[in-house]
Amino acid sequence: MAQIPVLRDRCLISFSLLGGLILALTVLALMNMTVRELSDIPHLLRVAADSKVIDSIILTMAAGANAIVILMILGIPLAYVLARTDFRGKRIVETIVDIPLMLPHTVAGILVYILFMKRGLIGGPLYDIGFSFEDAYPGIVVAMLFVSSPYFINSAREGFEKVPVHLENVARTLGASRFSAFLHVVLPLSARYIYNGAIFSWGRAIGEFAAIIMIAYYPMVISTLLYYRFTTGGLKESSTIAFIMIIACFSVFLVLRYLSHFIGRHDDRV
Amino acid sequence: MLQIQNISKDMGEFFLDSVSLDISKGEYMVIIGPTGAGKTILLETVAGIYEPDGGSIHLDGNDITRAPPKERNITMVYQDYMLFPHLTVEENIGFGLKSKKVPSDEIHEAVQRYAEMLHIAHLLHRYPDTLSGGEQQRAAIARAMVMNPWALLLDEPLSALDSKTRENLRKELKDIHEITKTTIIHITHNFEEVFDLADRVAIMNEGKIVQVGAPDEIFRRPKNHFVAEFVGATNVFKGISTSENGIASIKIGDIIIRAHSEIEGDAYISVRPEEILISTAPLASPIRNAFPGKISDIRHCGAMIRLNIDIGVTFVVALTRQGFEEAELGIGDCVYIAFKATSVHLFPGKSTTE
């Protein structure tokens, strides 16, 4: 891509200034917090070494990753069908996919809770055989799965749509089954979309609070722990946890972003 | 023998309406027709990408109407190459054999053989996006041919290429067909490809096959108005050309027609009916192509009159209604026709020695 000399283009200058405002807001918030937190290093280290905080961060990220793995197994086939077929009622299916995007998170939480609670339609029979969602790890995963699914499905679908159907047709005339053509042609050529979709939905899953506490207040994900400490221990305690979470998320997502350049290198060729 | 019987398929914008076509083993069939005629769906249905709504397809007696593409041994090449961008040229060509779980040394050998046949052996390690259009299409043809298919389907394979490359690749398609005797079904808009490659040509319009026949037959005896309009030139004849100093003499039956061309051997000529002069007395002009003949038929086509003039072969001549009435012509009259050597279009033709 050719570099445009920004300084000589008035439009780009004004756009950069306007765009800078939104960046400034984020940077200001981060700096403000960083300065506060770094003013009391012993306190920061004490909170950072708190096993409850560490466990909660690990729990949140692991449950998110767990939700994304399930989402990939179920969402990739759905995204492929939506990308490649046209059928009566497709608009309705698309809207169903998007529902978690539109609902307030508490509403999503109620939906998940009613379905997976001990007396719920799915939760009930599973509880009878000793599998509980209420106040348990599976409850967190299922709430995360619900709220983050549209991000992943839509991104994967966009990736599949970008792969020309003729490429698949050619593979199929060359002795490949539809599944084999999907595996060897479509999937490698939409890897970046799937990867980015997974990162986005993981981020969304990690950030969830309202939907999770409805079904699983315990074990505490980081949002729950933060809210609990905020209401019981006050701002100093909770803002330090927030700061640690920011550092953790920023580092992880920076690495993931960097990796995406290597993962989707074939996407550009389509 | 590939037998397509009453195939119908409705895909909204594109459709097939009871298409029947028999293609013999080793035949080079060219399909022409306007955009939206359903040519590509016909190929994709034959390849098994779509299941037809009605009708059947038999290959050497076996019903393959509902067989998945991978079991048909029919391969396909699209206009825009459709090489797998994440694989090297070698991996692209070997893709089908790998799907069939052929041992890798055999794959390597076969890939090498077809890459050499298509003059891309030096490009095997490259990725498709580093290749020119012509090179990509060669790789796509090699990828389809390496499967030793019963039939090779070509969907406007030369349309995206520049004219020089198109001509070279056309020659190579002809060579490949002669060497391998593979059945080829080739879609095109280009009449040169029809004359140069086709054993038979099928004309499609609105989801139907309108006419099938040898190229000169289609051009000379269009079955209906659509075919006549679509093919444009109606005076098409097959002959043998010899060329000297840029002037070709084409022997067609007992007559010899001159044209400006260096094409030699089997060839087709075409002359537009509007470019032929007609008179009741010999023309005293230096026009090279002047022949005496007889009017064998007169047809009224709107503002134009079309006359069939038998000069040994039958030429169609177009006159305006006014010109026709002033000349007072009738069936059986002796007339003279003449046309310039520059009005004669000469196409290389397919040898029919077999």
Interface residues (C-beta under 8 A of the other chain):
Chain A: P164 H166 L167 N169 V170 A171 R172 T173 L174 G175 A176 S177 R178 S180 H184 V185 P188 L189 H266 R269 V270
Chain B: E44 A47 G48 I49 P68 P69 K70 R72 I74 T75 M76 Y78 D80 M82 F84 P85 H86 F95 G96 L97 S99 K100 Y127 P128 D129 A140 R143 A144 M147 L153
